[in-house]
Amino acid sequence: MKFLIEQDDNVVVFTLKENRLDSLVAPDVKAELLIVCQPNIEALIIDLSKVDYADSTGLSCLLLAHRQLKEHDAPVVLVGVRETVRNLLRISQMEWLFEFYETVEQAFADMQTEGGNGA
């Protein structure tokens, strides 16, 4: 599995560099998300701009991140979500759990205008 993790202050950016978020990569993605979804982060940005396809195991990765950070009031932000993946989120009634942006830069800019999304 190819991915990149960057941290800017207390915001973590997880970029998946695969075109599928399915049962082949989901276990590795979950393992990485469990490592980065710590109480000290203010937000998790997941860049899915390279992902063309996701299945239920892929969605479970996103749900895991949401559950890990929900109790700390840290949002999970999805970036570059293609229409096929967005439709799956809509059908599974999970779309409302996440914030959506076209780019990582837009997500950061919005967080800054909201006062940094935390402390």
C-alpha positions in Angstrom: 0.0 0.0 0.0 1.3 3.5 -0.9 0.4 6.4 1.3 1.9 9.6 2.8 1.4 11.0 6.3 2.2 14.6 7.0 1.6 16.6 10.1 1.2 20.4 10.2 0.9 21.5 13.9 -1.9 19.3 15.2 -3.5 18.5 11.8 -2.6 15.2 10.2 -2.9 14.7 6.4 -3.2 11.1 5.3 -2.8 10.8 1.5 -3.8 7.4 0.0 -1.8 6.9 -3.2 -3.8 3.9 -4.4 -6.7 4.0 -6.9 -8.8 1.5 -4.8 -9.9 1.6 -1.2 -11.0 -2.0 -0.9 -10.4 -5.2 1.0 -6.8 -5.4 -0.3 -5.7 -2.2 1.2 -8.3 -1.6 4.0 -6.4 -3.6 6.7 -3.2 -1.5 6.2 -5.2 1.8 6.0 -7.0 0.9 9.3 -3.7 0.1 11.0 -2.2 3.4 10.0 -5.3 5.4 10.9 -5.3 3.8 14.4 -1.7 5.1 14.8 -2.5 8.7 13.7 -5.9 9.1 15.3 -4.6 10.2 18.6 -6.4 12.6 21.1 -3.8 15.3 20.6 -4.7 16.0 16.9 -7.2 18.7 16.0 -8.2 17.3 12.7 -7.5 14.5 10.2 -7.5 15.2 6.5 -7.8 12.2 4.3 -6.8 12.9 0.7 -8.7 10.5 -1.5 -8.1 12.3 -4.8 -6.4 9.2 -6.4 -9.1 6.8 -5.3 -11.5 5.7 -8.1 -13.2 2.9 -6.3 -14.2 2.0 -2.7 -16.1 -0.8 -1.2 -17.6 -1.4 2.2 -14.3 -2.4 3.7 -12.9 0.9 2.4 -15.8 2.8 4.0 -15.1 1.0 7.3 -11.7 2.7 7.3 -13.3 6.1 7.1 -15.8 5.1 9.8 -13.0 3.9 12.1 -11.2 7.3 11.8 -14.5 9.1 12.5 -15.2 7.0 15.6 -11.6 7.4 16.9 -11.7 11.2 16.7 -15.4 11.8 17.5 -14.9 11.7 21.3 -12.2 14.4 21.0 -14.3 16.7 18.8 -11.7 16.4 16.0 -13.2 16.4 12.5 -12.3 13.9 9.7 -12.1 15.9 6.5 -12.2 14.1 3.1 -10.4 15.7 0.2 -10.7 15.1 -3.5 -13.5 12.6 -3.2 -14.6 11.4 -6.6 -18.2 11.0 -7.5 -18.2 7.2 -7.4 -16.9 7.2 -3.8 -19.2 10.1 -2.8 -22.2 8.2 -4.1 -21.2 5.2 -2.0 -21.0 7.4 1.1 -24.4 8.8 0.2 -26.0 5.4 -0.3 -24.6 4.1 3.0 -25.8 7.3 4.8 -22.3 8.1 6.0 -21.8 11.3 4.0 -23.0 13.5 6.9 -20.2 12.2 9.1 -17.5 14.1 7.1 -16.5 17.5 5.8 -15.6 17.6 2.1 -13.1 19.8 0.2 -11.7 19.7 -3.2 -8.1 20.2 -2.1 -6.0 19.9 1.1 -5.2 23.6 0.7 -8.9 24.5 0.8 -9.4 22.4 3.9 -6.5 24.2 5.7 -7.7 27.6 4.6 -11.2 26.9 6.0 -9.8 25.6 9.3 -7.8 28.8 9.6 -10.9 31.0 9.1 -12.7 29.0 11.7 -10.0 30.0 14.2 -7.8 27.0 13.8 -10.4 24.4 14.6 -9.3 24.2 18.3 -6.8 25.5 20.8 
